[in-house]
Amino acid sequence: MELRQLHYFVEVAEREHVTEAASHLHVAQSAVSLQISKLEDELGVTLFERVGRNVKLTQIGKAFLADVKIALKSIEHAKQKVDEYLNPEIGSIKVGYPSSLASHLLPTVISAFREKNANITFHLRQGSYASLIEAVKNGDLDLAFLGPVPKGDPALEGHILFTEQLSALVHTSHPLADRKSIALTDLRNDAFVSFPNGYVLQKIVVEACQEAGFRPNIVSEGEDMDALKGLVSAGIGITLLPETTMYDSTPRFTVKIPVIEPQVKRTVGLIVPKNREVAPSEKLFYQFVKEFFTVLEQFQ
């Protein structure tokens, strides 16, 4: 079994077309067909079945694809580590982040890191809470920023960088807009705008309201921070958002009000996998981020 055969197999499986796979690989179609045939002969199974002009994986082909992808990622990561040990000042880091950390935290940290490590590059991916966790586990990402930091997952190591409050964002015409602070129960009769069901920030807000004795009346949903801020700005409802998402300013026609009773908080931090050794560039960045926030905390 050769690496070339596995790469050809994955390409055909994902495109479901031998000619398209060959074109993408810049090789002849006959070469791809030959290597797939050799792979099937060695395994003793049929990996593909023809459907018209396309091909589709057999059941055993689907199972084989899942394992091959994991194996190829491990080989790629191993080669990356060798390259970085030969030259520790180079490297490429795959970092995940949620939308709530995109506007301030992520650019601040990466900009500070690259001032001292200009030859290390980043591949950044925004995703939902659950998808980022899964991507770190399966190797699609080297590490991810998350809020809150997950607890008790045996496949992950989490490090809390800081804890932040959630504040209310209301329209300037709201009866409480001139208040310096509010209790969460002051909002029990308000219409809420929120992330959709399944998003971790919606879970935090709903659970906080329930602990305060009411269930929030969610009248509209948005899948990113700008959407929620826009809904508040339009007077559709109020929302609770983390402080880092309103660091620079609040949108037009809105006011931020701290919630002090009870305080609604979330942890923010980094997760890395426990099931593999991190590459030198990843370790360097991980340590830098932890030290960066330790120093930052001393000045707050």
ABEGO torsion letter per residue (X at the ends): XBAAAAAAAAAAAAAGBAAAAAAAAGBBAAAAAAAAAAAAAAAGBBABBBBEABBBBBAAAAAAAAAAAAAAAAAAAAAAAAAAAABAABEBBBBBBBAAAAAAAAAAAAAAAAAABAABBBBBBBBBAAAAAAAAAAGABABBBBOBBBBGBAABBBBBABBBBBBBBBBAABAAAABABBBAAAAAABBBBBBBBGBAAAAAAAAAAAAAGBBBBBABBBABAAAAAAAAAAGABBBBBBAAAAAABBBBGBBBBBBAOBBBBBBBBBBBBAABBBBAAAAAAAAAAAAAAAAAAAAX
